[in-house]
Structures are given as structure tokens and as C-alpha cells.
């Protein structure tokens, strides 16, 4: 079974692209399933279910969604194998530009949309910088010049990534994406693999439930600004 990690900001079009990708994979006789990681709620599972795609959903609640992801992805792989999937796609919550749900040796995809602003690629961390494939969506809504500048900024952040323009509505570009996904390595387990980038290191009072504002309540690992 192959595992693919898909990350990206909310509303970038991840779910729509995954459905168009699954269309292409089905034409090639490959069975794909999805594990959706989110924070509080999601309705994407309904779209997958209507499409006949095996899907599992996990909500991180008060936990960091990417910490939640890495704590559960090994069980997700075991579920995919029991279900008889050829390809398991994990879709992240996409809420933290600092975190990266990408694993060494596992095909990593980042979805980013043209409407986010031409400088947005420079504001995104490992989620974009360490992806193998960057999918740019909503390119049909902006001008050619804006697409070129946006792609240039993506290339500046991640020179080694393969960049594809994909339309989640029409499916344009999904076939080329499916070709890349089909080349991903097969796995049997994630045990002893490593993340491509470390998770945030901070453990403070607010991480453990503190809600009061004030320096006397701020304990643990902190980072303070210097105001001049």
C-alpha cells in the first residue's frame, strides 16, 4: 500500500483535488481511501462517503492537529491495509503554517491557492518548503501574470518541488498528479520512520489548559518579543 500526505490551508481545495485524483486512480484499477484529520468538525467525510470512498475522520480537539496526526497515522496505515486499499491519502487540517505533516520516504503534497495572495508562499513553513509536489489551485480565477508571480514565489521557497496547476472542479491536472502518486513507494509500516521537520517544541501553561492572562501564569517554554 502507498501512503500520501496532503497538506494545505483551509479552503485551498484539498478535498476537491483528492476526489479528482481518486477518479484517475479508479480508472487505473487502484482502490484509494482517505483519513481526514481536523480540529473541531468536518463535513468532508460526507463528500467522500457519497463518492463511495472509504474514509475515517479524527478530530484533535484541544490538541495540536499535527501532533494528533503523527500520534494516529500509524493506526491509519493499519486500517488502510485491513481495508485492502492500494493508496491511503491523509488529509491534514491545514491550520498551522509552522507544522508539517510530512514523513521521510512518504510522498508529500502541499495544496496552495492563487487567491491566498502572491506573497503567501513566503509565509508558509515546512508544510510547503518540504513538500515533494506543490499543487496550485484556483489559477483560472486570476490573470496569467499573477499565476507566474505566484509560481515564482513557490519556486523560491521550494526549488526542488514539482509544481502542478490543478482544478478541483474540472479535474484539469489530476491525471498528471495521479501519475506522480502511482510512482510513490509501497510501505507496510511507518515504524522507525521520521518526520521531515520537528514539531513545535513549546510546552507551556497554556498548552495544559491555563486561560488566565498574566506573566505570573506563564510557565514552561516561552518566547518573548523585545519591544523598543
C-alpha positions as CSV (number, residue, x, y, z in Angstrom):
1,X,0.0,0.0,0.0
2,X,1.1,3.6,-0.7
3,X,0.7,6.4,1.8
4,X,0.3,10.0,0.5
5,X,0.2,13.0,2.8
6,X,-1.8,16.0,1.6
7,X,-1.5,19.3,3.5
8,X,-2.6,22.9,2.8
9,X,-4.5,25.8,4.2
10,X,-8.3,25.6,4.8
11,X,-10.4,26.1,1.6
12,X,-7.4,25.7,-0.7
13,X,-9.3,22.9,-2.4
14,X,-7.7,19.8,-0.9
15,X,-10.8,17.6,-0.8
16,X,-11.9,18.5,-4.3
17,X,-8.5,17.7,-5.7
18,X,-8.4,14.4,-3.8
19,X,-11.7,13.4,-5.3
20,X,-10.5,14.2,-8.8
21,X,-7.3,12.3,-8.1
22,X,-9.4,9.3,-6.9
23,X,-11.3,9.4,-10.3
24,X,-8.0,8.9,-12.1
25,X,-6.8,6.2,-9.7
26,X,-10.0,4.3,-10.1
27,X,-9.6,4.4,-13.9
28,X,-6.3,2.6,-13.3
29,X,-7.9,0.0,-11.1
30,X,-6.5,1.3,-7.9
31,X,-8.5,1.5,-4.7
32,X,-8.0,4.6,-2.6
33,X,-9.2,5.6,0.8
34,X,-8.8,8.8,2.9
35,X,-8.1,9.6,6.6
36,X,-9.2,13.2,7.3
37,X,-7.5,15.0,10.3
38,X,-9.3,18.1,11.5
39,X,-9.8,20.1,14.7
40,X,-13.4,20.5,15.8
41,X,-15.7,19.4,12.9
42,X,-15.7,18.5,9.3
43,X,-18.2,17.7,6.6
44,X,-15.7,16.4,4.0
45,X,-16.4,12.8,5.1
46,X,-19.9,13.2,3.6
47,X,-18.4,14.0,0.2
48,X,-16.1,11.0,0.4
49,X,-19.0,8.8,1.5
50,X,-21.2,10.0,-1.3
51,X,-18.4,9.1,-3.7
52,X,-18.0,5.6,-2.3
53,X,-14.6,6.3,-0.8
54,X,-13.6,4.6,2.4
55,X,-12.9,7.3,4.9
56,X,-12.0,7.8,8.6
57,X,-12.2,11.1,10.4
58,X,-10.3,12.2,13.5
59,X,-10.7,15.5,15.5
60,X,-7.8,16.8,17.5
61,X,-10.0,19.0,19.8
62,X,-7.7,20.8,22.2
63,X,-4.6,19.1,20.8
64,X,-2.3,20.5,18.1
65,X,-3.7,18.9,14.9
66,X,-0.4,17.8,13.6
67,X,0.7,16.3,16.9
68,X,-2.7,14.5,16.7
69,X,-1.8,13.4,13.2
70,X,1.6,11.9,14.0
71,X,0.1,10.1,17.0
72,X,-2.5,8.4,14.9
73,X,-1.1,8.0,11.4
74,X,0.4,4.5,12.1
75,X,-3.0,3.2,13.2
76,X,-4.4,4.8,10.0
77,X,-1.9,2.8,7.9
78,X,-3.0,-0.4,9.6
79,X,-6.7,0.5,8.9
80,X,-5.8,1.1,5.2
81,X,-4.1,-2.3,5.0
82,X,-7.1,-4.1,6.6
83,X,-9.5,-2.3,4.3
84,X,-7.5,-3.6,1.3
85,X,-6.5,-0.2,-0.1
86,X,-3.9,0.3,-2.7
87,X,-3.4,4.0,-1.8
88,X,-4.2,5.7,1.5
89,X,-4.4,9.5,1.4
90,X,-4.1,11.5,4.6
91,X,-5.7,15.0,4.5
92,X,-4.5,17.4,7.2
93,X,-6.4,20.1,9.0
94,X,-4.1,22.7,7.4
95,X,-4.3,25.1,10.3
96,X,-0.7,25.7,11.1
97,X,1.9,27.1,8.7
98,X,4.7,26.1,11.1
99,X,3.8,22.4,11.4
100,X,4.4,19.9,8.7
101,X,2.6,16.5,8.5
102,X,5.2,15.1,6.1
103,X,7.2,12.0,6.7
104,X,10.6,11.0,5.2
105,X,10.2,8.5,2.4
106,X,6.4,9.2,2.1
107,X,5.2,11.3,-0.9
108,X,4.3,14.7,0.4
109,X,1.8,17.1,-1.3
110,X,1.0,20.7,-0.4
111,X,-2.0,22.4,-1.8
112,X,-2.0,26.2,-2.1
113,X,-4.4,28.5,-3.9
114,X,-3.7,31.6,-6.1
115,X,-6.3,33.6,-4.2
116,X,-4.3,33.5,-1.0
117,X,-2.1,36.4,-2.2
118,X,1.1,36.4,-4.3
119,X,3.4,36.6,-1.2
120,X,1.6,33.8,0.7
121,X,4.2,31.1,-0.3
122,X,6.9,33.0,1.5
123,X,4.8,32.9,4.7
124,X,4.4,29.2,4.8
125,X,6.9,26.9,6.6
126,X,7.8,23.2,6.3
127,X,4.3,22.3,5.0
128,X,5.3,24.0,1.7
129,X,9.1,24.0,1.9
130,X,9.5,20.3,2.4
131,X,6.7,19.0,0.0
132,X,7.6,16.8,-3.0
133,X,4.7,18.2,-5.0
134,X,3.0,21.6,-4.8
135,X,-0.5,21.9,-6.2
136,X,-1.6,25.4,-7.1
137,X,-5.4,25.8,-7.3
138,X,-7.8,28.4,-8.5
139,X,-5.5,29.6,-11.2
140,X,-8.5,30.1,-13.5
141,X,-9.7,33.0,-11.3
142,X,-6.5,35.1,-11.6
143,X,-4.5,36.5,-14.5
144,X,-1.6,34.8,-16.2
145,X,0.8,37.4,-14.7
146,X,-0.5,36.6,-11.2
147,X,-0.1,32.9,-11.8
148,X,3.5,33.4,-13.0
149,X,4.5,35.6,-10.0
150,X,2.8,33.2,-7.6
151,X,4.6,30.2,-9.1
152,X,7.9,32.1,-8.9
153,X,7.4,32.6,-5.2
154,X,6.5,29.0,-4.7
155,X,9.7,28.1,-6.5
156,X,11.8,30.4,-4.4
157,X,10.5,28.7,-1.2
158,X,10.8,25.1,-2.5
159,X,13.1,24.9,-5.6
160,X,13.0,21.1,-5.7
161,X,9.3,20.5,-5.7
162,X,7.3,19.5,-8.8
163,X,4.6,22.2,-9.3
164,X,1.3,21.4,-10.9
165,X,-1.7,23.6,-11.6
166,X,-4.8,21.6,-10.7
167,X,-8.5,22.5,-11.0
168,X,-10.6,20.7,-8.3
169,X,-13.8,21.4,-10.2
170,X,-12.9,20.3,-13.8
171,X,-10.2,17.9,-12.8
172,X,-7.6,19.5,-15.1
173,X,-4.2,18.4,-13.9
174,X,-5.4,15.5,-11.9
175,X,-4.2,12.9,-14.4
176,X,-0.6,14.2,-14.1
177,X,-0.9,14.1,-10.4
178,X,-2.1,10.5,-10.5
179,X,1.0,9.6,-12.5
180,X,3.2,11.0,-9.7
181,X,1.1,9.3,-7.0
182,X,1.4,5.9,-8.8
183,X,5.2,6.2,-8.5
184,X,5.1,6.5,-4.7
185,X,6.9,3.8,-2.8
186,X,4.9,1.0,-1.2
187,X,5.1,0.6,2.6
188,X,4.0,-1.9,5.2
189,X,4.6,0.1,8.3
190,X,5.7,3.6,9.4
191,X,7.6,2.3,12.4
192,X,11.1,4.0,12.8
193,X,10.4,6.5,10.1
194,X,11.0,10.2,10.8
195,X,9.2,13.4,10.3
196,X,10.8,15.7,7.7
197,X,10.7,18.5,10.3
198,X,10.3,18.6,14.0
199,X,7.0,19.7,15.6
200,X,6.8,22.9,17.7
201,X,8.9,22.5,20.9
202,X,7.0,24.7,23.2
203,X,5.2,23.2,26.2
204,X,3.8,26.0,28.4
205,X,1.0,26.6,30.9
206,X,-1.4,27.4,28.1
207,X,-0.7,24.1,26.4
208,X,-2.0,22.4,29.5
209,X,-5.2,24.3,30.0
210,X,-4.3,27.7,31.6
211,X,-6.6,30.5,30.4
212,X,-5.5,33.4,32.7
213,X,-3.5,36.2,31.2
214,X,-0.5,37.5,33.0
215,X,3.2,36.9,33.3
216,X,2.8,35.1,36.7
217,X,0.8,32.4,34.9
218,X,3.3,31.9,32.0
219,X,5.4,28.8,32.8
220,X,7.3,26.4,30.7
221,X,9.0,27.1,27.4
222,X,8.3,30.7,26.3
223,X,9.4,33.1,23.6
224,X,9.1,36.8,24.4
225,X,9.2,39.8,22.0
226,X,11.6,42.6,22.6
227,X,9.7,45.9,22.4
228,X,11.8,49.1,21.9
